[in-house]
């Protein structure tokens, strides 16, 4: 993906964020998010329309005799039709008028009427009293500055990049509430790079603002695949978040027709009951207690045990397993407690997922402070339906990765994984799963897609970081899946001499006491001189 233009040594999206945040005044981030993101979306829609309008107006080649105001001409090119009163040029020319908020709301209404797929999606919050017309006019001028390069690049790259960047910044600004609609980029990127969704059906039943889908499409594009080879399916119970998702996907040109909203949620009202997905990528809310478990005691999705009504973690895991195709894979985020919990039958469900289902492929222990909405420790679970039948190279092992020491702080309370961190974890998983020689079993066959023949990176256990454990070993540890139980301590920590270190600390502490005593003595002597 091309980066946004850099001026004054600062990327465009950062300049825009700073300027937009200054215009926020007395509006909180949760509300302001819809104002700014709505304008960026409107700019994208208008830019795409204006580009195609110009082609039709020129009437060259295949467009000879075409009517620029014919809606069908735009529908054929998968471009939203924008009526005159919703075009960016119209809004920009009225940006300094007191009624600009009303004009923008009317533009959103007009867009939805002309494009049924946008019905109920666009925000109409611009005429509110707490958004003064001068600030809104300033925002419109600001978003106008995104007009860089040709229309295609501007719409699909720069505007999309700015939209995505702003989602992250608003999530940071909202703190705990921001995590409800946004999964940090580095976690999404790690999930996608480990699963490698080149083709097939990608499903997220708690999709937030759609980041999993955007990253999946980016992955395909970056690896010279065809974006049309994947199709996305999603569900979201929060309507305002669903609207963000629809806009986020539309601005990337991603078909969101199968991204559904209902306020009951995936457990009570599964919008894709018959879907069997090739890839599931999800970050469900942690430890939810009000998931209506009492109403679903006999549900067909609970193939490995009825999840407790007090916690939805194992309901989510079984919901994902239920929706996996025969060769499907899932990568999901869960609270770390699900790795060890034995209350209310959770330990029995975890054992059944391992023994009966043979579904658990890999567990990654994540660093602290990665999430915006919680300090609860988290882990990634990777499940695979193809671990039996001779297809999977390690059907009787589980890979454990302890990544707690990776990542870096981006502010005092938030950490993120670097590209090198993501590559290290993903490469470890792919080398374990696809190539090399097992250190606890038979030789492996096959090579990772895109791997040159004759080059076969081998997987090796690394103390303190990764371990391929036989399921028999997992059974010995009572099906506890905490990676630290298996990977052990790094070599340098294994060599730690406690007695030697304690003796050194005693000497250092004694020396410090002597220094403090001498300092106190000198201070007392000086005080005596002053008194004399």
C-alpha positions in Angstrom: 0.0 0.0 0.0 1.4 3.4 -0.9 1.8 5.8 2.0 0.1 9.1 2.2 2.1 12.1 1.0 4.6 13.5 3.6 5.0 17.2 4.0 7.0 19.0 6.7 8.4 15.6 7.7 5.0 14.5 9.0 2.6 12.2 7.2 -0.6 13.7 5.9 -2.9 11.6 8.1 -1.1 12.9 11.3 -1.4 16.5 10.1 -5.1 16.0 9.4 -5.7 14.4 12.8 -4.0 17.2 14.7 -6.0 19.8 12.8 -9.3 17.9 13.2 -8.7 17.4 16.9 -8.2 21.1 17.4 -11.6 21.7 15.9 -13.3 19.3 18.3 -13.9 21.8 21.0 -16.7 20.6 23.3 -17.5 17.4 21.4 -16.3 14.1 22.9 -14.3 11.7 20.7 -17.2 9.1 20.6 -19.5 11.6 18.9 -16.8 13.5 16.9 -15.7 10.2 15.3 -18.9 10.0 13.3 -18.6 13.6 12.1 -15.1 13.3 10.8 -15.3 9.7 9.4 -18.6 10.7 7.7 -17.0 13.6 5.9 -14.0 11.4 4.8 -16.5 8.9 3.5 -18.5 11.5 1.7 -15.3 12.8 0.1 -14.4 9.3 -1.1 -17.9 8.8 -2.6 -17.8 12.1 -4.4 -14.3 11.7 -5.7 -15.1 8.3 -7.2 -18.3 9.7 -8.8 -16.5 12.8 -10.2 -13.9 10.6 -11.8 -16.5 8.5 -13.6 -18.6 11.6 -14.4 -15.7 13.2 -16.2 -15.3 10.0 -18.4 -19.0 10.0 -19.3 -19.0 13.7 -20.0 -16.0 13.4 -22.3 -17.9 10.6 -24.2 -14.7 8.9 -25.6 -14.5 5.3 -26.7 -16.9 3.0 -24.8 -18.5 6.1 -23.2 -19.5 7.7 -26.5 -23.1 9.0 -26.2 -23.3 8.2 -22.5 -25.4 10.4 -20.2 -23.4 11.6 -17.1 -26.6 11.8 -15.1 -27.7 8.2 -15.9 -27.6 6.2 -12.6 -27.2 2.9 -14.5 -23.8 4.1 -15.9 -22.4 4.3 -12.4 -24.0 1.1 -11.2 -22.3 -0.8 -14.0 -18.9 0.4 -12.8 -19.7 -0.3 -9.1 -19.6 3.4 -8.4 -22.1 5.1 -6.1 -24.3 7.7 -7.8 -24.0 11.1 -6.1 -26.8 13.7 -6.7 -25.9 17.3 -7.2 -26.6 18.4 -3.6 -24.3 15.7 -2.2 -21.3 16.4 -4.4 -18.2 17.6 -2.5 -17.8 20.6 -4.8 -21.3 21.8 -3.7 -20.6 21.3 0.0 -17.2 22.9 -0.2 -18.7 26.0 -1.9 -21.2 26.3 1.0 -18.7 25.5 3.8 -18.7 29.0 5.3 -22.5 29.3 5.4 -24.3 29.0 8.8 -26.6 26.2 7.4 -23.7 24.0 6.3 -24.6 21.4 8.9 -28.1 21.1 7.4 -26.6 20.8 3.9 -24.3 17.9 4.9 -27.2 16.0 6.6 -29.3 16.5 3.5 -26.4 15.2 1.4 -26.2 12.1 3.5 -30.0 11.6 3.1 -29.8 12.1 -0.7 -27.0 9.5 -1.0 -28.9 6.9 0.9 -32.0 7.4 -1.3 -30.0 7.0 -4.5 -28.0 4.0 -3.2 -30.0 1.4 -1.3 -26.9 -0.4 0.0 -26.1 2.7 2.0 -29.6 2.9 3.6 -29.3 3.4 7.4 -25.5 3.6 7.2 -24.5 7.3 6.9 -24.4 9.7 9.9 -26.8 12.6 10.0 -25.3 14.5 13.0 -24.0 17.6 11.3 -26.7 20.1 12.2 -26.5 19.5 15.9 -26.1 22.6 18.1 -22.8 21.4 19.7 -21.1 21.4 16.3 -20.7 25.1 15.3 -20.8 25.9 11.6 -17.3 27.5 11.6 -15.7 24.3 12.9 -17.6 22.1 10.4 -16.6 24.4 7.6 -13.0 24.1 8.8 -13.3 20.3 8.7 -14.6 20.4 5.2 -11.7 22.5 4.1 -9.4 20.1 5.9 -10.8 17.0 4.2 -10.6 18.8 0.9 -6.8 18.7 1.3 -6.9 14.9 0.9 -7.4 15.5 -2.9 -4.0 14.1 -3.9 -3.0 12.2 -7.0 -5.4 10.6 -9.5 -8.9 9.8 -8.3 -8.3 6.0 -8.1 -5.3 6.3 -5.9 -6.9 9.0 -3.9 -10.0 7.0 -3.2 -8.6 3.5 -2.7 -5.4 4.4 -1.0 -5.0 7.8 0.7 -8.6 8.3 1.8 -8.8 4.7 2.9 -5.5 5.1 4.8 -6.7 8.3 6.5 -10.0 6.6 7.4 -8.2 3.7 9.0 -5.7 5.9 10.8 -8.5 8.1 12.2 -10.3 5.0 13.5 -7.2 4.1 15.5 -6.7 7.6 16.8 -10.4 7.9 17.9 -10.1 4.5 19.6 -7.1 5.8 21.5 -8.9 9.0 22.4 -11.9 7.1 23.6 -9.8 4.7 25.7 -12.0 1.9 27.1 -15.0 2.6 24.9 -12.8 2.8 21.8 -11.9 -0.9 22.1 -15.5 -1.8 21.4 -15.2 -0.9 17.7 -11.5 -1.2 17.0 -8.9 -4.0 17.3 -5.4 -2.5 17.3 -3.8 -2.8 13.9 -0.8 -4.9 14.9 -3.0 -7.6 16.4 -5.2 -7.7 13.3 -2.1 -7.9 11.1 -0.6 -10.7 13.2 -3.9 -12.8 12.9 -4.1 -12.3 9.1 -0.4 -13.1 8.5 -0.6 -16.3 10.5 -3.8 -17.4 8.7 -2.9 -16.2 5.2 -6.4 -15.9 3.8 -5.5 -16.1 0.0 -8.9 -17.2 -1.1 -12.3 -18.4 0.3 -14.9 -17.2 2.7 -13.6 -14.9 5.6 -16.0 -14.6 8.6 -16.0 -12.3 11.6 -19.2 -12.7 13.7 -18.2 -9.7 16.0 -16.7 -7.5 13.3 -16.5 -4.1 14.9 -15.5 -1.5 12.3 -14.3 -4.2 9.8 -10.5 -4.1 10.4 -10.2 -7.9 10.0 -11.7 -7.7 6.5 -9.6 -4.7 5.4 -6.4 -6.4 6.5 -7.4 -9.6 4.8 -7.9 -7.8 1.5 -4.5 -5.9 2.0 -2.8 -9.3 2.5 -4.2 -10.7 -0.7 -3.1 -7.5 -2.7 0.3 -7.5 -1.1 0.9 -11.1 -2.2 -0.2 -10.5 -5.8 -3.4 -12.5 -5.2 -6.9 -11.6 -6.6 -9.1 -9.7 -4.1 -12.2 -11.2 -5.9 -11.0 -14.7 -4.7 -12.1 -13.9 -1.1 -15.6 -13.0 0.1 -16.4 -11.6 3.5 -19.2 -12.3 6.0 -19.7 -10.5 9.2 -22.1 -9.6 12.0 -22.2 -6.7 14.5 -24.7 -6.0 17.2 -23.9 -2.3 17.8 -25.5 -0.4 15.0 -23.2 2.7 15.1 -20.2 0.4 14.9 -21.8 -1.5 12.1 -22.2 1.8 10.2 -18.5 2.5 10.7 -17.8 -1.0 9.3 -19.9 -0.4 6.2 -18.2 2.9 5.5 -14.8 1.5 6.2 -15.4 -1.3 3.7 -17.0 0.9 1.1 -14.1 3.3 1.1 -11.9 0.3 0.2 -14.2 -0.9 -2.5 -15.0 -4.1 -0.5 -18.4 -5.7 -1.0 -20.1 -5.5 2.4 -23.5 -6.9 1.4 -22.9 -9.9 3.8 -22.0 -7.8 6.8 -25.2 -7.8 8.8 -26.5 -6.0 11.8 -29.0 -7.1 14.4 -29.1 -5.9 18.0 -29.6 -9.5 19.4 -26.0 -10.5 18.4 -24.4 -13.7 17.0 -25.6 -16.0 19.8 -29.3 -15.2 19.8 -29.7 -14.3 16.1 -27.0 -15.9 14.0 -27.1 -13.9 10.7 -25.1 -16.6 8.8 -26.6 -19.9 10.2 -25.5 -22.0 7.3 -22.1 -20.5 6.6 -19.1 -22.7 6.7 -16.1 -20.4 6.5 -12.6 -21.1 5.2 -11.2 -18.5 7.7 -12.6 -17.0 10.9 -10.7 -14.0 12.2 -12.3 -12.4 15.3 -11.8 -10.4 18.5 -14.9 -11.1 20.6 -15.5 -9.1 23.8 -13.7 -10.7 26.8 -15.5 -12.6 29.6 -19.1 -11.4 28.7 -21.5 -12.5 31.4 -24.8 -11.3 29.8 -24.7 -13.3 26.6 -28.1 -14.9 27.1 -26.6 -18.3 27.8 -29.6 -19.5 29.9 -31.7 -19.2 26.8 -29.4 -21.4 24.7 -28.8 -24.4 26.9 -29.6 -27.0 24.2 -28.1 -25.1 21.2 -26.6 -27.3 18.4 -23.4 -25.2 18.4 -22.3 -26.6 21.8 -20.7 -29.8 20.4 -18.0 -29.9 23.0 -20.0 -29.0 26.1 -22.6 -26.4 27.3 -20.8 -23.1 28.0 -21.5 -21.4 31.4 -24.1 -18.7 31.4 -21.7 -16.5 33.4 -19.0 -16.3 30.7 -19.2 -16.4 26.9 -15.6 -17.3 26.1 -16.3 -21.0 25.4 -19.5 -20.1 23.6 -17.5 -18.0 21.2 -14.9 -20.8 20.7 -17.7 -23.3 19.8 -19.5 -20.7 17.7 -16.3 -20.3 15.7 -15.8 -24.1 15.5 -19.4 -24.6 14.3 -18.9 -22.2 11.4 -15.6 -23.7 10.1 -15.5 -25.5 6.8 -14.0 -29.0 6.7 -10.6 -27.5 6.0 -11.2 -24.2 7.7 -9.0 -22.3 10.1 -9.7 -19.7 12.8 -7.5 -17.2 14.6 -9.3 -15.4 17.5 -8.4 -13.3 20.5 -9.6 -14.4 24.0 -8.9 -13.5 27.6 -5.9 -15.4 28.9 -8.1 -16.9 31.7 -9.7 -19.2 29.1 -6.4 -21.1 28.8 -6.6 -22.4 32.4 -10.2 -21.9 33.7 -11.9 -25.0 35.1 -15.0 -23.3 36.6 -18.5 -24.2 35.4 -17.3 -27.0 33.1 -14.9 -24.8 31.1 -12.0 -27.1 31.7 -14.1 -30.0 30.3 -14.9 -28.0 27.1 -11.2 -27.2 26.6 -10.3 -30.8 27.0 -13.0 -31.8 24.5 -11.8 -29.2 22.0 -8.3 -30.8 22.2 -9.1 -34.5 22.5 -12.5 -35.0 20.9 -12.3 -32.2 18.3 -8.5 -32.1 17.8 -9.1 -28.4 16.9 -6.4 -26.5 18.7 -3.4 -25.8 16.5 -1.5 -23.0 18.2 -1.7 -20.7 21.2 0.1 -17.3 21.3 0.5 -15.5 24.6 0.3 -11.8 24.0 2.1 -8.9 25.7 0.3 -6.7 28.1 -1.2 -3.3 27.2 -2.0 -4.1 23.6 -5.7 -3.5 24.0 -7.4 -0.1 24.4 -10.5 -1.2 26.3 -9.0 -3.7 28.9 -6.0 -4.6 30.9 -7.1 -8.2 31.0 -4.2 -10.4 29.7 -5.0 -12.0 26.3 -4.0 -14.8 24.0 -4.5 -15.9 20.4 -6.2 -19.2 19.7 -5.7 -20.8 16.3 -8.0 -23.7 15.4 -7.9 -25.9 12.4 -10.4 -28.5 11.1 -7.8 -30.3 9.0 -5.7 -31.8 11.8 -7.0 -35.3 11.1 -7.0 -37.4 8.0 -3.3 -37.1 7.1 -3.5 -33.5 5.8 -2.0 -31.6 8.8 1.7 -32.3 9.3 1.5 -32.3 13.1 -1.9 -33.7 14.1 -0.8 -34.8 17.5 1.0 -31.6 18.6 0.1 -28.0 19.6 2.4 -25.1 19.1 2.9 -22.7 22.0 4.4 -19.3 21.5 5.1 -17.0 24.4 5.3 -13.4 22.9 4.9 -11.6 26.2 8.3 -9.9 25.9 7.7 -8.6 22.4 6.2 -5.2 21.4 7.0 -1.6 22.3 5.2 1.2 24.1 3.6 3.9 21.8 2.5 5.9 24.9 2.4 5.3 28.6 -0.5 2.9 28.6 -0.5 1.3 25.1 1.9 -1.2 23.5 2.0 -2.5 19.9 3.8 -5.2 18.0 6.4 -4.2 15.4 6.6 -5.6 11.9 9.6 -7.7 13.1 7.6 -9.0 16.0 4.7 -10.0 13.8 7.1 -11.6 11.3 8.9 -13.6 14.0 5.6 -15.0 15.4 4.1 -15.7 12.0 7.2 -17.3 10.6 7.5 -19.6 13.7 4.0 -20.8 13.1 4.4 -21.4 9.4 7.7 -23.2 9.8 6.2 -25.4 12.4 3.1 -26.1 10.4 4.4 -26.4 6.8 8.1 -27.3 6.5 11.0 -28.7 8.3 11.5 -31.7 10.6 9.6 -32.2 13.8 11.6 -32.5 16.9 9.0 -34.7 18.5 7.6 -36.7 15.6 7.9 -37.8 12.0 9.4 -35.8 9.2 7.1 -33.1 7.7 6.1 -32.7 4.0 5.0 -29.8 1.9 6.2 -26.2 1.7 4.6 -22.9 2.5 3.0 -21.1 -0.5 5.5 -18.9 -2.2 8.5 -20.7 -0.6 11.2 -21.5 -3.2 11.8 -25.2 -3.7 14.9 -26.4 -2.0 14.7 -23.8 0.8 13.1 -25.3 3.8 13.3 -23.3 7.1 13.0 -25.8 9.9 11.1 -25.3 13.1 13.0 -25.6 16.4 11.8 -25.2 19.9 13.3 -22.1 21.5 13.4 -21.9 25.3 11.3 -19.1 26.6 9.6 -18.5 23.2 8.1 -21.5 21.4 7.5 -25.2 22.0 5.8 -27.9 19.9 4.2 -30.0 22.6 2.6 -33.5 22.0 -1.0 -33.7 23.1 0.1 -36.3 25.5 2.1 -33.7 27.3 -0.9 -31.3 27.3 -2.9 -34.1 28.9 -0.3 -34.5 31.6 -0.7 -30.8 32.4 -4.5 -31.3 32.7 -5.2 -29.5 29.4 -3.9 -26.2 30.6 -2.8 -24.2 27.6 -0.7 -21.4 29.0 2.4 -21.2 26.8 4.7 -20.5 29.7 4.1 -24.0 31.0 5.6 -25.5 27.9 8.2 -23.1 26.5 10.0 -22.8 29.9 12.6 -20.0 30.6 15.1 -18.7 28.2 18.6 -20.2 28.5 20.0 -17.1 30.2 17.3 -17.3 32.8 17.8 -21.0 33.2 21.4 -20.3 34.1 20.4 -17.8 36.7 22.3 -18.4 40.0 20.0 -17.3 42.8 22.6 -17.7 45.6 25.2 -15.7 43.7 22.8 -12.9 42.8 21.5 -12.8 46.4 25.1 -12.5 47.8 25.8 -9.7 45.3 22.7 -7.8 46.3 23.7 -8.1 50.0 27.0 -6.5 49.3 25.4 -3.8 47.2 22.8 -3.1 49.9 25.5 -2.9 52.6 27.6 -0.5 50.6 24.5 1.7 50.0 23.8 1.8 53.8 27.4 2.9 54.4 27.1 5.6 51.8 23.8 6.8 53.3 25.4 6.8 56.8 28.3 8.8 55.7 26.1 11.3 53.8 23.9 11.7 57.0 27.0 12.3 59.0 28.2 15.0 56.6 24.8 16.7 56.6 24.8 16.7 60.5 28.3 18.2 60.6 27.3 21.0 58.2 24.2 21.7 60.2 26.3 22.1 63.3 28.6 24.6 61.6 25.6 26.6 60.5 24.2 26.7 64.0 27.6 27.8 65.4 
